[in-house]
Amino acid sequence: MFDDRSPIYLQIAEQIKNDIVSGALTSDEQVMSTNQYAAFYRINPATAAKGFAQLVDDGILYKKRGIGMFVAPNAGDLLRTARRDSFFADVVDPMVREAKAIGIPLTDILDHIRSYGEA
């Protein structure tokens, strides 16, 4: 599940974010506790807690005292908005630069993208 590309707590946070965006976790749904998470993935509970704390700080999860952590009601919208904001800078701009570098006309890229809509 985890790799060496980034700290494990960041990968935990990213996995939960992906689950929310995909709909695997929904608003007000309870998530595994840090201890359950740590036991399941065989990691230090402090590492899991650090990932959860980041999500709480970002407004993605909220705590119910004595019960656990839950998905914030607007978490899906927050995450989709953030990803849309970074989509062009992180995905499209590098793709266009690479296409120009290797000589692919932008019209070919657009035609290729449009073919996905027709499939």
C-alpha positions as CSV (number, residue, x, y, z in Angstrom):
1,M,0.0,0.0,0.0
2,F,2.7,2.5,0.9
3,D,5.8,3.3,-1.1
4,D,8.8,5.5,-0.7
5,R,7.6,8.4,-2.8
6,S,6.4,10.5,0.2
7,P,6.0,10.2,4.0
8,I,3.5,7.6,5.0
9,Y,1.3,10.1,6.8
10,L,0.9,12.0,3.6
11,Q,0.1,8.8,1.7
12,I,-2.6,8.0,4.3
13,A,-4.1,11.5,3.9
14,E,-4.0,11.1,0.1
15,Q,-5.7,7.7,0.2
16,I,-8.5,9.1,2.3
17,K,-8.9,12.1,0.0
18,N,-9.0,9.7,-3.0
19,D,-11.7,7.6,-1.3
20,I,-13.8,10.8,-0.7
21,V,-13.4,12.0,-4.3
22,S,-14.3,8.6,-5.7
23,G,-17.3,8.3,-3.5
24,A,-15.9,5.3,-1.5
25,L,-16.3,7.6,1.6
26,T,-19.2,10.0,1.8
27,S,-20.2,13.0,3.9
28,D,-20.6,12.3,7.6
29,E,-19.3,8.7,7.2
30,Q,-17.1,7.4,9.9
31,V,-13.5,6.5,8.9
32,M,-11.3,3.9,10.6
33,S,-9.7,5.1,13.8
34,T,-6.0,5.8,13.9
35,N,-5.5,2.6,16.0
36,Q,-7.5,0.5,13.5
37,Y,-5.6,2.1,10.6
38,A,-2.3,1.5,12.3
39,A,-3.1,-2.2,13.1
40,F,-4.5,-2.9,9.6
41,Y,-1.5,-1.4,7.8
42,R,1.0,-2.3,10.5
43,I,2.3,1.2,11.0
44,N,2.9,3.3,14.1
45,P,-0.4,4.8,15.4
46,A,1.4,8.2,15.7
47,T,2.0,8.1,11.9
48,A,-1.7,7.4,11.2
49,A,-2.7,10.1,13.7
50,K,-0.4,12.6,11.9
51,G,-2.2,11.9,8.6
52,F,-5.6,12.2,10.2
53,A,-4.6,15.5,12.0
54,Q,-3.7,17.0,8.6
55,L,-7.1,16.1,7.2
56,V,-8.8,17.6,10.3
57,D,-6.7,20.8,9.8
58,D,-7.7,20.9,6.2
59,G,-11.4,20.6,7.0
60,I,-11.7,17.2,5.3
61,L,-12.4,15.2,8.5
62,Y,-14.0,16.2,11.8
63,K,-13.9,14.6,15.2
64,K,-16.8,13.5,17.4
65,R,-15.5,13.3,20.9
66,G,-15.4,9.7,22.1
67,I,-16.8,8.4,18.8
68,G,-14.2,8.9,16.1
69,M,-13.4,10.7,12.9
70,F,-16.0,11.5,10.2
71,V,-15.9,12.9,6.7
72,A,-16.8,16.6,6.7
73,P,-20.1,17.4,4.9
74,N,-18.3,19.6,2.3
75,A,-15.2,17.5,2.0
76,G,-15.9,16.2,-1.5
77,D,-16.6,19.6,-2.9
78,L,-13.4,21.0,-1.2
79,L,-11.3,18.3,-2.7
80,R,-12.8,18.5,-6.2
81,T,-12.4,22.3,-6.2
82,A,-8.7,22.0,-5.1
83,R,-8.0,19.4,-7.8
84,R,-9.7,21.4,-10.5
85,D,-7.6,24.4,-9.5
86,S,-4.4,22.5,-9.9
87,F,-5.4,20.4,-12.9
88,F,-4.1,22.8,-15.6
89,A,-0.9,23.6,-13.8
90,D,-0.1,20.0,-12.8
91,V,-1.5,18.1,-15.8
92,V,-2.3,20.2,-18.9
93,D,0.6,22.6,-18.9
94,P,3.3,19.9,-18.6
95,M,1.6,17.9,-21.3
96,V,1.5,20.8,-23.7
97,R,5.2,21.6,-23.0
98,E,6.2,18.0,-23.7
99,A,4.0,17.9,-26.8
100,K,5.7,21.0,-28.2
101,A,9.2,19.6,-27.3
102,I,8.6,16.4,-29.2
103,G,6.7,18.0,-32.1
104,I,3.1,16.9,-31.5
105,P,0.7,19.5,-32.9
106,L,-1.9,20.7,-30.4
107,T,-4.6,19.8,-32.8
108,D,-3.5,16.1,-32.6
109,I,-3.8,16.3,-28.8
110,L,-7.3,17.8,-29.0
111,D,-8.3,15.1,-31.5
112,H,-7.0,12.4,-29.2
113,I,-8.8,13.9,-26.2
114,R,-12.0,14.2,-28.2
115,S,-11.8,10.5,-29.1
116,Y,-12.3,9.7,-25.4
117,G,-15.6,11.5,-25.5
118,E,-16.7,9.5,-28.5
119,A,-15.8,6.1,-27.0
